[in-house]
Amino acid sequence: MNAPAELKGVETLSRREYQQIDVRFDAERGIAWTYMNPSGVPCFNLGLLNELRAHDAAIEASGGCLLHEGRSHPIRYYVGASKIANVFNLGGDLALFVQLVKSQDRDALMHYAKLCVDNMYPRIRNYSSPMTTISLVQGEALGGGFEIALSSNVIIAETQARFGFPEILFNLFPGMGAYSLLGRRIGIKRAEEMILSGRVFTAAELHEIGVIDVLAEDGAGEAAVREFVDRHDRHRSGMQAMFGCRQHFHPVSYEELMNITTLWVDAAMRLEEKDLKLMSRLARSQFRRIPGGASSEMPEAVLDKMRSAAR
């Protein structure tokens, strides 16, 4: 059956072309849950990036609505989460980066970087709709995974969650929004210290300094999201207006994000063989995190070894 004319273009939960994201809708609370479920390594491969962009672009084009059970529903809360146990997202596709840097394919790396920005910027702007965006982190969020979490209005994390920017260990920096978004949350000096440390931080550490808004018990992340919604929904309009104030007080522009990511691409093109070897080592660590595969080392252990090698 064809959808009514007024519903044309509205994102529907029955779209079967998605292979790497899962979507469900809580009509009672107006929560659109979008779960990353990447194929292979739990990082931002091109397929995952393209599917997220298509899904989110449809929401933006429809004015922030989803088609659910034959009716168009406004999304009041957009929740980004992960289907992969103990992993939110491990960040950029490092194996691809190594290949593109070795072949000096700047255009391809720029295409990847722009696609990341094209995913980040609409979320920063709440998809041009009166909705609140929430990142639910229940596992490891490294590099680009940490960045996409920062792009939401609210970050809710379970105590088991770990966050970090390992890029400095292979002579790069997180170039798709970390500097802009983290700096606006905790100040430029502290953000730079965090980025330059290459450390993995616990959820409790980041909650204490104001990066994470809500700290939940392990296994209680989704319940914490629902509790947040129920507690704040009565004042939802005022809360959303306050989040809108952030964009006026500390605006993040598309031009700013693209200028920084261009610096990232240029820096990546200058990486030396020793840097690429370290990046390859972390890429192998990403590979070991494939669901169902061997996972002999947690990120802290891998990164500690890389710090030693980089000295």
LINVEN-V165916 format. One record per residue. RES is the residue in one small letter. BURIAL is I if it has 16 or more other C-alpha atoms within 10 Angstrom, else O. Layout:
RES | BURIAL
RES | BURIAL
//
This chain:
m | O
n | O
a | O
p | O
a | O
e | O
l | I
k | O
g | O
v | I
e | I
t | I
l | I
s | O
r | O
r | O
e | O
y | I
q | O
q | I
i | I
d | I
v | I
r | O
f | I
d | O
a | O
e | O
r | O
g | I
i | I
a | I
w | I
t | I
y | I
m | I
n | I
p | I
s | I
g | I
v | I
p | I
c | I
f | I
n | I
l | I
g | O
l | I
l | I
n | I
e | I
l | I
r | I
a | O
h | I
d | I
a | I
a | I
i | I
e | I
a | O
s | I
g | O
g | I
c | I
l | I
l | I
h | I
e | O
g | O
r | O
s | I
h | I
p | I
i | I
r | I
y | I
y | I
v | I
g | I
a | I
s | I
k | I
i | I
a | O
n | I
v | I
f | I
n | I
l | I
g | I
g | I
d | I
l | I
a | I
l | I
f | I
v | I
q | O
l | I
v | I
k | I
s | O
q | O
d | O
r | O
d | O
a | O
l | I
m | I
h | O
y | I
a | I
k | I
l | I
c | I
v | I
d | I
n | I
m | I
y | I
p | I
r | I
i | I
r | I
n | I
y | I
s | O
s | I
p | I
m | I
t | I
t | I
i | I
s | I
l | I
v | I
q | I
g | I
e | I
a | I
l | I
g | I
g | I
g | I
f | I
e | I
i | I
a | I
l | I
s | I
s | I
n | I
v | I
i | I
i | I
a | I
e | I
t | I
q | I
a | I
r | I
f | I
g | I
f | I
p | I
e | I
i | I
l | I
f | I
n | I
l | I
f | I
p | I
g | I
m | I
g | I
a | I
y | I
s | I
l | I
l | I
g | I
r | I
r | I
i | O
g | O
i | O
k | O
r | O
a | I
e | O
e | O
m | I
i | I
l | I
s | I
g | I
r | I
v | I
f | I
t | I
a | I
a | I
e | O
l | I
h | I
e | O
i | O
g | O
v | I
i | I
d | I
v | I
l | I
a | I
e | O
d | O
g | O
a | O
g | I
e | I
a | O
a | I
v | I
r | O
e | O
f | O
v | I
d | O
r | O
h | O
d | O
r | O
h | O
r | I
s | O
g | O
m | O
q | I
a | O
m | O
f | I
g | I
c | O
r | O
q | O
h | O
f | O
h | O
p | I
v | I
s | O
y | O
e | O
e | O
l | I
m | I
n | O
i | I
t | I
t | I
l | O
w | I
v | I
d | O
a | O
a | I
m | I
r | O
l | I
e | O
e | O
k | O
d | I
l | I
k | O
l | I
m | I
s | I
r | I
l | I
a | I
r | O
s | I
q | I
f | I
r | I
r | I
i | I
p | I
g | O
g | O
a | O
s | O
s | O
e | O
m | O
p | I
e | O
a | O
v | O
l | I
d | O
k | O
m | I
r | I
s | O
a | O
a | O
r | O
//
